Amino acid sequence: MTPKPVRDIIPGIDGLAFGGDYNPEQWPREVWEEDIALMREAGVNVATVNVFSWASINPGPGKWEFGQLDDIMDLLESGGVKADLATSTASPPPWFSQAHPETLPVAPEGHRLHYGARAEYCPHAPAYQEAVVEMASKLAERYAGHPALAMWHVGNEYYRTCFCDLAAAEFQAWLRDRYGDLDGLNDAWGTTFWSQTYTDWEQVLPPRACAETPNPSFVLDYRRFGSDARLKLFNSEAAAIAEHSPDKPITTNLMVTGNFAGNDYFRWGKDLNGENRLISVDHYLVPNDTITYEPQVAYAAALSRGLAHGHPWLLMEQSANASAWRGGGFAKRTGEQLRHSLGYVAHGSEGAMYFQWRASRYGTERWHAAMVPHGGRETKTFQEVVQLGQWMKNLAEIKGSTVQSQAAILLDFESVWAHDTPGQLSSFMTPFPELRRWHAALWKRGITCDIAHPAEDLSRYPVVFAPSLQMLDDDANLRRYVEGGGTLVVGPFSGVTDRNEHVHPGMPGALRDLLGVRVVEHVPLREDEMVALDDGTSGAFWAETAASEGAEVIVSYVDYPGTAAIFHRAVGSGQVWYLTTRPTDLNSFLDRLDLQPEFPGLPEGVETVRRTHEDGRSYLFALNHTDKEATIPASGHDLLANTAWTPTTTLPANTCAVIREVR
């Protein structure tokens, strides 16, 4: 997809955004003045406020108290800090849940959950839907003209699902709109299986706990419905804000950590890329993901770029050190916070934000890392925050520049959901780990890639990877890409079902004609089982017996003599590869592709990424994630160290450079 003209996504902030969630209501007033002084020391220019303050603003039915928030906004303005003002709607207070018990979510087993935590609401309850719009409207009306206001932050990390009767009613309406009548629904869900045919809309309920495994198409549609319902909630608040504050960007923080697939973020991305809208994300490193630990930042950024459709985006939350909710946490090593924070910026973020500014004294997240830890300004964490703040100032000129990637990896959230539906052949073929494994292999080779949706215009990418794309209606867009000159790499068990999770006749289904391959039989493998290939490599988790229908056999199985494992076919001006297993050695396969890094020979773990302005100004980010120095053969000026950079300059271990390149 061709990037849109770059716009200033946060016009009220000079340079890059730097700061974090700020919760002064948890502290006595004398601490607030200290906070502002420390923010000045650290170079903070924006703070997210009011995320969980519903009880303070609206302490009872019809009661509105804005005095404390007025003071907070005025305090930020006096300190030269802009506000990312949240709507507080992510966590209703106990009084609201008690007054409107129907707004508390119902679990799949049928029992209603109690209040006492956060996000304890039913997205389908009219009382909640009305309350959040009222809250957003009152806040926008009051603070639209406040000089501290830079942007609006709706809700927080939308994910709540409910299975109550109110959800059932909205689900039925959603299905009527999607399928028209019960005949359309029964056909889409294949309800002749197990005598599940519906004869009245009132019979259609959420996928609650039942005696056996539920209908996969039914479960899939409820995931779609839930994502749409949460997006509708966001848009209702955004519309209320825009009536009073039409000139400020509106965002919500999308979760791109680990395997989160609660929403169809590509669908959300369409709504978050409109006028005065902004893609912002939360990302926390997963410590036990040893294979892809260092590339996690680049992967999260690749997905964020994909959601932003060519625009810059913003890292809204990360952790300055250990995240207690990870279960034991892990400490970031010296310099790691700096490298990772700069990594997000290298890959397109318009700043580096954190959860949170000051560590909480109480509550579930009392041990969660913060920019100002419990140990205060003398800590390594805060000193690195100060260093990063200076770097953000030094990098102000890169604002608005974008990243051009050499490849793309395809992700379809609905296809991920399809794999999670009941009755799958293998529990080891989950998409996210495989997508991250391919991304990590490319990252280690110095290849910058995006995460893209398979229905997008892919023509700007020389190579596109589809390692795990189970659900696909047809091959039209991918065929167009290949015939236009692209190289497409398809992993096993792809294209096998349509959007209703119905199996295509003739494997591999929607991709059979494009690939020139006929899959005869699927061979799911045990977790520790390998299959030998005749090029000396091996495959894991899955195998297929397949025959050529026009494709060239490149690699065959040793364990299944005469059976092909990897196919290649020229189509139009491009080419397509099909892998019938998951290679354990991705490098061996990647060697077959014409995909070269800009700086061949750099040690694995030395990362380079370029951001470029429309006028041609370019900035090379160099991040050394290793314990040895490295030489980056570039020329220009290092904005971090304010020194010249030559092709013989060395980058010390565990450090970074940002080179304004010679034009």
C-alpha positions in Angstrom: 0.0 0.0 0.0 1.3 3.4 -0.9 1.8 5.5 2.2 -0.4 8.6 2.6 1.2 12.0 2.9 2.7 12.3 6.3 0.8 14.5 8.8 1.8 15.8 12.2 0.0 13.3 14.4 0.4 15.3 17.6 0.6 19.0 16.5 0.5 20.3 20.1 3.8 18.7 21.1 7.2 20.1 19.9 9.4 17.3 18.6 8.9 13.7 19.8 6.5 12.8 22.6 8.2 11.8 25.9 6.4 11.0 29.1 4.0 8.5 30.6 0.8 7.8 32.6 0.6 10.3 35.4 -1.7 9.6 38.4 -1.2 12.5 40.9 -4.5 11.6 42.6 -2.7 8.7 44.3 -0.3 11.2 46.0 -0.5 14.2 48.4 -0.3 17.6 46.9 3.2 18.2 48.0 4.4 15.4 45.8 2.9 17.1 42.7 5.4 19.9 42.8 8.2 17.5 43.0 6.8 15.6 40.0 6.8 18.7 37.9 10.4 19.5 38.8 11.5 15.9 38.0 9.5 16.1 34.7 11.5 19.2 33.8 14.7 17.4 34.7 13.8 14.4 32.5 12.6 16.4 29.6 9.0 15.2 29.8 6.7 17.1 27.4 3.5 15.1 27.6 1.6 13.1 30.4 -1.4 10.8 30.1 -3.8 11.8 32.9 -7.3 10.8 34.1 -7.2 7.2 32.8 -8.8 5.6 35.9 -10.4 8.6 37.6 -14.1 8.1 37.1 -14.7 7.9 40.8 -13.0 11.3 41.4 -14.8 13.1 38.6 -18.2 11.5 39.0 -18.5 10.2 42.6 -22.2 9.5 42.5 -25.3 9.7 40.3 -25.5 13.2 38.9 -22.5 14.4 40.9 -19.6 16.0 38.9 -16.5 17.3 40.6 -13.8 18.6 38.3 -11.7 20.6 40.8 -8.9 18.0 41.2 -8.6 17.5 37.4 -8.6 21.3 36.9 -5.7 21.5 39.3 -3.8 18.7 37.5 -4.3 20.3 34.1 -3.2 23.7 35.4 -0.2 22.2 37.1 0.9 20.5 33.8 0.5 23.7 31.9 2.6 25.6 34.5 5.3 23.1 34.1 5.3 23.1 30.3 3.9 19.6 30.0 1.1 18.8 27.6 -1.8 16.5 28.5 -3.0 13.3 26.8 -6.4 13.6 28.5 -8.1 10.3 29.1 -11.9 9.8 29.5 -11.8 7.5 32.6 -14.3 5.2 31.1 -12.2 2.0 31.3 -13.1 1.4 34.9 -16.5 2.2 36.3 -16.5 2.9 40.1 -18.4 0.6 42.6 -21.3 3.0 42.9 -22.0 2.8 39.2 -21.8 -1.0 39.2 -24.1 -1.2 42.2 -26.6 1.2 40.7 -26.5 -0.6 37.4 -25.8 -4.3 38.1 -26.7 -5.2 34.6 -23.5 -3.5 33.4 -21.3 -6.0 35.2 -20.0 -8.6 32.7 -21.2 -12.2 32.6 -18.8 -15.1 32.2 -19.3 -17.9 29.6 -20.4 -20.1 32.4 -23.3 -17.8 33.0 -22.4 -16.2 36.4 -22.1 -12.4 36.7 -18.7 -11.1 37.8 -18.3 -8.7 40.7 -16.7 -5.3 40.9 -13.4 -4.8 42.6 -10.8 -4.6 39.8 -10.9 -2.8 36.4 -12.7 -3.1 33.1 -15.7 -4.5 34.9 -18.3 -3.5 32.4 -20.5 -5.1 29.7 -19.9 -3.3 26.4 -23.5 -4.0 25.4 -25.3 -2.5 28.4 -27.2 0.7 27.5 -26.5 2.2 30.9 -22.8 1.9 30.4 -23.0 3.0 26.7 -24.8 6.1 27.8 -22.6 6.9 30.7 -19.3 6.8 28.7 -20.7 9.2 26.1 -21.8 11.5 28.9 -18.4 11.4 30.5 -16.6 12.0 27.3 -18.9 14.9 26.4 -18.5 16.6 29.7 -14.8 16.3 29.7 -14.5 17.6 26.2 -16.8 20.5 26.8 -14.8 21.6 29.9 -11.2 21.1 28.6 -11.4 21.6 24.9 -9.8 25.0 25.2 -7.4 24.2 28.0 -3.8 25.2 27.0 -2.3 22.0 28.4 -4.5 19.8 26.2 -2.6 18.1 23.3 -4.7 15.0 22.6 -7.6 12.8 23.8 -7.3 9.3 25.1 -10.5 7.2 24.9 -10.9 4.3 27.3 -8.0 2.0 27.9 -6.9 -1.3 26.3 -10.3 -2.4 25.1 -10.7 -6.2 25.6 -13.8 -6.9 27.7 -16.2 -9.6 26.5 -19.6 -10.3 28.0 -22.0 -13.2 27.5 -25.2 -11.7 29.1 -28.7 -11.4 27.7 -28.0 -7.8 26.6 -25.0 -9.1 24.6 -27.3 -11.8 23.1 -29.8 -9.1 21.9 -27.0 -7.0 20.3 -25.4 -10.2 18.8 -28.8 -11.1 17.2 -29.0 -7.6 15.7 -25.4 -7.8 14.4 -26.1 -11.2 12.8 -29.3 -9.9 11.1 -27.3 -7.1 9.6 -24.6 -9.5 8.4 -26.7 -12.4 7.1 -30.2 -10.9 6.5 -32.2 -13.8 7.7 -32.0 -17.2 9.5 -31.4 -19.1 6.2 -28.3 -17.0 5.6 -27.1 -17.5 9.2 -27.7 -21.3 9.1 -25.8 -21.6 5.8 -22.9 -19.5 7.1 -22.6 -21.5 10.3 -23.3 -24.9 8.7 -25.9 -25.7 11.3 -27.0 -29.0 9.7 -24.0 -30.4 11.6 -25.2 -31.8 15.0 -28.7 -30.6 14.3 -27.9 -27.0 15.3 -30.3 -25.3 12.9 -31.9 -22.1 14.2 -35.6 -21.5 13.6 -36.0 -18.3 15.6 -33.6 -15.4 16.3 -34.3 -15.7 20.1 -32.5 -19.1 20.0 -29.2 -17.5 19.0 -27.2 -16.8 22.2 -23.6 -16.0 22.9 -21.2 -19.0 22.9 -21.7 -19.8 26.6 -20.4 -22.9 28.3 -22.2 -25.9 26.8 -22.2 -29.7 26.9 -19.8 -30.2 23.9 -17.5 -28.1 21.8 -19.5 -25.2 20.1 -19.8 -24.5 16.4 -16.6 -23.0 15.1 -18.3 -20.5 12.8 -20.5 -19.4 15.7 -17.5 -18.8 17.9 -15.7 -17.0 15.1 -18.6 -14.6 14.5 -18.8 -13.8 18.2 -15.2 -12.7 18.1 -16.0 -10.5 15.2 -19.1 -9.1 17.0 -17.1 -8.4 20.2 -14.4 -6.5 18.3 -17.0 -4.5 16.4 -18.9 -3.7 19.7 -15.8 -2.4 21.4 -14.9 -0.3 18.4 -18.4 1.1 18.4 -17.9 2.1 22.1 -14.7 3.8 21.2 -16.3 5.7 18.3 -19.2 6.8 20.4 -16.8 8.5 22.9 -14.7 9.9 20.0 -17.7 11.4 18.4 -18.8 13.0 21.7 -15.3 14.5 22.1 -15.2 15.8 18.5 -18.4 17.8 19.0 -16.5 20.0 21.5 -12.9 19.5 20.6 -12.7 18.9 16.8 -9.0 20.0 16.4 -7.3 17.7 18.8 -6.1 14.1 18.0 -8.1 11.2 19.5 -6.6 7.9 20.2 -6.9 4.7 22.3 -4.0 2.4 23.3 -4.0 -0.8 21.3 -2.3 -3.8 22.8 0.5 -5.3 20.6 2.1 -7.5 23.2 2.6 -11.2 22.8 -0.4 -13.1 21.4 -3.1 -10.5 22.0 -5.8 -10.9 19.4 -8.9 -9.7 21.2 -9.8 -7.2 18.5 -9.4 -7.0 14.7 -6.9 -4.2 14.9 -6.7 -3.8 11.1 -10.4 -3.0 11.3 -9.8 -0.6 14.1 -6.9 0.9 12.2 -9.3 2.1 9.5 -11.2 4.2 12.1 -8.0 5.4 13.9 -6.4 6.7 10.7 -9.1 9.3 10.0 -8.8 13.0 10.4 -7.5 13.9 13.9 -7.2 10.2 14.8 -4.0 8.5 15.9 -2.7 4.9 16.2 -1.1 4.4 19.6 0.0 1.1 21.2 1.1 -0.5 24.4 3.9 -3.0 24.3 5.6 -4.9 27.1 8.4 -7.4 26.5 7.7 -11.0 27.2 10.7 -12.3 29.1 10.3 -16.0 28.5 10.2 -15.5 24.7 13.8 -16.4 24.3 13.9 -17.0 20.6 12.4 -13.6 19.7 13.3 -11.5 22.8 15.4 -8.8 21.2 13.3 -8.6 18.0 10.1 -8.1 20.0 10.4 -4.3 19.8 10.8 -4.4 16.1 7.9 -6.9 15.7 5.5 -4.7 17.8 6.6 -1.7 15.7 6.1 -3.6 12.5 2.5 -4.3 13.5 2.0 -0.7 14.6 3.3 0.6 11.2 0.9 -1.8 9.5 -2.1 -0.5 11.5 -1.0 3.1 10.8 -1.1 2.6 7.0 2.1 4.5 6.3 1.6 7.2 8.9 3.8 7.6 12.0 2.3 6.2 15.2 3.0 6.5 18.9 4.2 4.1 21.6 1.8 5.0 24.4 3.0 2.5 27.0 6.1 0.4 27.8 7.9 -0.6 31.0 10.9 1.3 32.3 12.0 -1.9 34.1 10.3 -5.0 35.6 6.6 -5.5 35.0 5.2 -7.2 38.1 2.1 -8.5 36.3 4.4 -10.6 34.2 4.7 -13.0 37.1 7.9 -12.4 38.9 9.1 -9.8 36.4 12.6 -9.3 35.1 15.0 -6.4 35.5 16.2 -4.6 32.4 20.0 -4.6 32.1 21.9 -1.3 32.0 21.2 0.4 28.7 18.4 -1.9 27.7 15.7 0.6 28.5 17.5 3.1 26.3 18.0 0.7 23.4 14.5 -0.6 23.4 12.9 2.9 23.7 15.0 4.1 20.8 14.1 1.0 18.9 10.4 2.0 18.9 11.4 5.4 17.6 13.7 3.9 15.0 10.7 1.8 13.7 8.4 4.8 13.3 7.0 5.9 16.7 6.7 9.6 17.2 8.0 9.3 20.7 8.5 7.0 23.7 5.9 6.9 26.4 5.7 4.7 29.6 3.4 3.3 32.1 3.8 5.0 34.4 5.5 8.2 35.6 5.7 7.6 39.4 5.5 4.1 40.9 2.3 3.5 42.8 2.4 3.1 46.6 -0.7 0.8 46.6 -2.9 -1.3 44.3 -2.3 -4.2 42.0 0.5 -2.4 40.1 2.4 -1.1 43.1 5.5 -3.0 42.0 5.2 -2.2 38.3 8.2 -0.2 37.1 8.0 3.5 36.6 10.0 6.4 35.2 10.4 7.5 38.8 10.8 4.3 40.8 10.2 3.9 44.6 13.9 4.6 45.0 13.5 8.0 43.3 15.9 10.1 41.2 19.0 8.3 42.3 18.0 5.0 40.6 19.6 3.7 37.4 16.1 3.7 35.9 15.5 7.4 36.4 19.0 8.3 35.3 18.3 6.4 32.0 15.0 8.2 31.7 16.8 11.5 31.9 19.3 10.3 29.3 16.4 9.2 27.0 14.7 12.6 27.5 17.8 14.3 26.2 17.9 12.0 23.2 14.3 12.7 22.4 15.2 16.4 22.3 18.2 15.7 20.1 15.9 13.8 17.7 13.2 16.4 17.3 14.0 16.9 13.6 13.0 13.3 12.7 9.4 13.9 13.6 7.1 13.0 10.7 9.7 10.8 8.9 8.7 7.3 8.1 10.2 3.8 7.6 10.3 2.0 4.3 10.3 -1.8 4.7 11.8 -4.4 2.4 9.3 -7.1 3.1 5.9 -7.8 4.8 4.5 -10.6 6.9 0.8 -11.2 6.5 -1.5 -11.2 9.6 -5.2 -11.5 9.6 -6.7 -11.4 13.1 -9.8 -13.2 11.9 -7.6 -16.0 10.6 -6.0 -16.1 14.0 -9.4 -16.4 15.6 -10.3 -19.2 13.1 -7.3 -21.2 14.4 -8.6 -20.8 17.9 -12.0 -22.2 17.1 -12.8 -25.8 18.3 -11.8 -28.9 16.3 -8.4 -27.9 14.9 -6.0 -30.7 13.8 -3.0 -29.4 15.7 -2.5 -27.1 18.7 1.1 -26.5 17.6 0.2 -24.6 14.5 -0.8 -21.3 16.3 -0.1 -18.3 14.1 1.5 -15.7 16.4 4.6 -17.7 17.4 5.2 -18.6 13.8 4.8 -15.1 12.6 7.2 -13.8 15.2 9.7 -16.6 14.3 9.8 -15.5 10.7 10.0 -11.9 11.7 12.9 -12.7 14.1 14.8 -14.5 11.3 14.4 -11.5 9.0 15.4 -9.1 11.8 18.6 -11.1 12.5 19.5 -10.8 8.8 19.0 -7.1 8.9 15.7 -7.0 6.9 13.1 -4.5 8.0 9.6 -5.7 7.4 6.0 -4.6 8.1 3.1 -6.6 9.4 0.4 -6.2 6.8 -3.2 -7.4 6.1 -3.5 -9.9 3.2 -6.3 -7.7 1.5 -4.0 -4.6 1.3 -2.1 -3.4 -1.7 1.2 -5.2 -1.3 2.9 -4.0 -4.4 5.5 -1.9 -2.6 7.0 -5.0 -1.0 9.6 -7.1 -3.0 8.8 -10.1 -0.8 5.7 -11.0 1.2 5.5 -13.9 3.7 2.3 -15.7 4.7 3.6 -18.2 7.2 0.2 -18.9 8.8 -2.9 -17.8 6.9 -5.5 -20.5 7.5 -8.6 -18.5 6.4 -8.9 -17.0 2.9 -11.9 -16.6 0.6 -9.9 -16.4 -2.6 -6.4 -15.7 -4.0 -7.3 -12.6 -6.0 -5.2 -10.0 -4.1 -2.2 -12.3 -3.6 -2.4 -13.4 -7.2 -2.4 -9.7 -8.3 0.7 -9.1 -6.1 2.6 -12.1 -7.6 1.6 -11.4 -11.2 2.8 -7.9 -10.7 6.3 -9.0 -9.9 6.3 -9.9 -6.2 7.7 -12.9 -4.4 5.2 -14.6 -2.1 6.1 -17.3 0.5 3.2 -19.4 1.8 3.4 -21.6 4.9 1.6 -24.9 5.4 -2.1 -25.2 6.2 -2.9 -21.8 4.5 -6.0 -20.9 2.5 -7.8 -24.0 3.7 -11.0 -22.4 5.0 -13.2 -19.5 3.9 -14.4 -16.6 6.0 -17.1 -18.8 7.6 -14.5 -21.4 8.6 -15.9 -23.8 6.0 -13.2 -26.1 4.5 -12.5 -25.3 0.8 -12.8 -28.4 -1.5 -9.4 -29.4 -2.8 -6.4 -28.5 -0.6 -4.8 -26.0 -0.3 -8.2 -24.5 -1.0 -8.2 -20.8 -2.0 -4.5 -21.0 -2.9 -4.4 -24.2 -4.9 -4.4 -22.6 -8.4 -1.9 -19.9 -7.5 0.5 -22.3 -5.9 0.2 -25.0 -8.5 0.1 -27.6 -5.8 -2.5 -30.2 -4.7 -2.3 -31.3 -1.1 -3.4 -34.9 -0.8 -3.2 -35.3 3.0 -2.4 -33.4 6.2 0.1 -35.0 8.6 0.0 -33.3 12.0 3.2 -34.1 14.0 3.8 -34.5 17.7 5.3 -31.6 19.6 8.9 -33.0 19.6 8.6 -34.8 16.2 10.8 -33.8 13.2 10.7 -34.7 9.6 13.9 -34.8 7.6 14.2 -33.0 4.2 16.6 -33.9 1.4 18.5 -30.5 1.5 19.8 -31.5 5.0 17.2 -29.4 7.0 14.1 -30.5 8.8 10.5 -29.6 9.5 8.4 -29.5 12.7 4.8 -29.6 13.9 3.3 -30.3 10.5 3.8 -32.1 7.2 1.7 -32.6 4.1 1.8 -35.1 1.2 1.4 -33.0 -1.9 1.7 -33.2 -5.7 2.7 -30.7 -8.3 0.0 -29.1 -10.5 2.5 -26.9 -12.3 4.9 -26.0 -9.5 8.6 -27.1 -9.4 9.6 -29.4 -6.6 12.6 -27.8 -4.8 12.9 -29.9 -1.7 11.5 -33.3 -0.8 10.9 -35.3 2.4 13.3 -38.0 3.3 10.8 -39.5 5.7 8.2 -39.7 3.0 10.2 -40.9 -0.1 9.0 -39.3 -3.3 6.9 -36.6 -1.5 7.7 -33.0 -2.1 8.1 -30.6 0.8 8.9 -27.2 -0.8 7.5 -26.0 -4.1 8.3 -23.0 -6.4 6.3 -21.6 -9.3 6.7 -18.6 -11.6 3.4 -16.7 -12.0 3.3 -13.6 -14.3 6.3 -11.4 -13.4 6.6 -12.9 -9.9 7.0 -16.1 -8.1 5.4 -18.1 -5.3 6.8 -20.6 -2.8 4.8 -23.1 -0.9 6.2 -24.9 2.2 4.3 -28.0 3.4 6.1 -28.0 6.8 7.4 -25.4 9.2 11.2 -25.4 8.6 13.3 -25.5 11.7 16.0 -23.6 10.0 14.5 -20.5 8.4 17.9 -19.2 7.3 18.4 -22.1 4.9 15.2 -21.2 3.2 15.8 -17.4 3.3 19.1 -17.9 1.5 17.0 -18.9 -1.6 15.4 -15.4 -1.8 16.9 -12.3 -3.3 16.5 -10.3 -0.1 19.7 -8.6 1.1 20.4 -6.3 4.0 21.8 -2.8 3.3 24.9 -3.6 5.4 25.9 -7.2 4.8 28.2 -8.8 7.3 26.9 -6.9 10.4 27.0 -9.2 13.5 23.6 -10.7 14.4 22.0 -8.4 17.0 23.4 -5.2 15.4 20.2 -3.5 14.1 19.9 -0.7 11.5 16.7 1.0 10.5 16.2 4.1 8.4 13.6 6.9 8.7 13.1 9.3 5.8 11.4 12.6 5.2 9.5 13.3 2.0 12.2 15.8 1.0 14.9 13.1 1.2 16.4 13.8 4.6 17.3 10.4 6.1 18.3 9.1 9.5 20.0 5.8 10.1 19.3 4.3 13.5 22.0 1.9 14.7 21.3 -0.3 17.8 23.9 -2.6 19.1 22.1 -5.3 21.1 25.3 -7.3 21.6 28.2 -7.2 24.1 30.8 -6.4 21.3 31.5 -3.2 19.4 30.5 -3.1 15.7 31.4 -0.9 12.7 28.5 0.7 10.8 29.7 1.8 7.3 27.7 5.0 7.1 28.5 8.7 6.9 26.9 11.7 8.6 26.3 13.2 12.1 25.3 11.3 15.2 22.5 13.2 16.7 22.8 11.4 20.1 26.5 12.1 20.7 26.6 15.3 18.5 29.7 14.0 16.7 30.6 13.1 13.1 30.1 9.6 11.9 32.4 8.0 9.3 32.4 4.5 7.7 35.1 3.5 10.2 33.3 4.7 13.3 32.6 1.9 15.8 29.4 1.5 17.8 30.2 0.3 21.3 28.4 -2.7 22.9 24.8 -2.2 24.1 24.6 1.4 22.7 22.9 3.3 20.0 23.5 6.0 17.4 21.2 8.0 15.1 23.0 9.3 12.1 21.8 12.2 10.0 23.0 10.9 6.8 24.9 12.9 4.2 22.5 13.7 1.4 
